[in-house]
Structures are given as C-alpha cells and as structure tokens.
Amino acid sequence: MYQFDHLVHFVSYPEQTLLKLQEEGLHVVPGGSHEVWGTYNTLSYFDLAYIELIGIENEEKFQEAADKKYSLHASYKENRRRDGLTRFAVRTTTIEHDAKLFAQAGLEVVGPERYSRIREDGSEVSWQLLYIGHPKSKIEFPFFIQWDEADTLRRKELTDRGIIAQHPLGNLTLQAVHFVVPNFDAVEQIAQLCGATILKKVNEEENVEYSIILLDEVKLIFVKPIGDGVAWDYMLEHGYGIKKVVISGATEQKHFTIDGAQYEINKK
C-alpha cells in the first residue's frame, strides 16, 4: 500500500520559515538534524502527511549528499538551490519489492538505504529511502520512504510529543499538490506500477489537460499546458515541477507565497 508521506520545501532558514507559517495559522515545530546529509528541518503535520522545511547546516556534508544520483539533495543543487517546493515522498511498507519492481520497469534505482536523524531531545528516528529516476525524464520522480515504526505507533508518538496537533487555523488536512509537467508518461507509469487511481480531464478554457493521481487521501494534480494560459505562463517562468500545495479545513481562506512556495488554504 502506498500513501502520501511528505512534501519537501527547501528554504534558507527553516527556523525562520517556521515563524512565517505560524503567523499564517499553521502548527509548525522544530525537527532535528540529518548529520549525514548536512541538513536540518522543521515540520508541519496534517495527521501523518506533512510538509518538511529543509535547510543546510553543513556545506561539506550537503555537497557529498548531492552527489547521490536522483537524491533530494541533488535536486536542490541542480535547481540552483532555489527555495521552494522541490520533491515529495511516498510512504511504503514494501521498499525492497518496490526497488525490484521499478528496476524491472526500466527505471534507474538507488537504494533502498537506511538513515536516521537525531531529534532536538536527543532521541533517534530511523527509516529507509529509495530514489528512482530516468536520465531522459524532464521531471523528477517521487522518492519512497519506509519508516521503521508502524503508522499507528508513529501517530501516537508524534501526537504525544505535540508534533501532530491542532492547527490554529482549524482542523487542517493536506488536500492536494499541483504540478506542471510536459506530458503524463512518467507520471502515469509510476501511478500504474503503484496501483494508484488515475483520473483524466481537459479544461479547454484554461488550455490545460489534467492527470489526477489519488494517493490515499491526497490528490496529486498534474497539469500539462496545451496553449496560452496561467499554466503556460507558470511553465515559462518557473519550468516544470511542483506549483503549489493545497490545504483544506481552515476557518478562513488564504493564499500566500512563503520562501518560494505557494500555499493555498481553503475553508472547510
């Protein structure tokens, strides 16, 4: 079973972005250090789905991590370290099988490899990561994560620690992530391999085609521009990639950009 795990927002200073998001009504907490990668984070949870704000704290370690093909850190480096929504992770419980599945489908596979980080209180959290990609792809693929603890245990622990908690803006859920892509080939290949539901539609007024992937309760909305319009303009200015994150269940409607990332928050 595959579920949406988290969305990565690279920023210069996660502790400062934390404060900005708190001012907008989100519950955001300090995370900890990834010593092996030279990064650190702050976190905003919506049940077990979350947004991770990542920054660099050790340049040498980060550069080493960025040398790993298809890694999250390579993405940030290749994107000229531009702040914003960069990649997303899919949660799995069959990561060894997944690696074989994607390799058999003709994708390049890196991992799975085991990692951990130290929380601010000194405790350790651990997981495995799997990166996939294709040298001819114009878009970046999701990466896969398998936590060492079961979801029920993680939810209880994170709630007890106050990491999962009510947002000041309401009982929020992570509803959707929007992408701009040149085509749906890679998107739908991964979705089919994962057994995900795919919905297709066209909006002629906006000159776009949609491929919507349902990953548990989160919608991955892939938009392909087919003519002049908002999506076309976004593609020309920003290229392909994640356009925005949509959060629902708020007491008020909000739409803001923080450190290169668009956040849309909808009322319940």
Summary of the structure (lengths in Angstrom):
residues: 268
radius of gyration: 17.8
end to end distance: 27.9
largest distance: 53.8
contacts: 843
relative contact order: 0.17
helix: 24%
strand: 46%
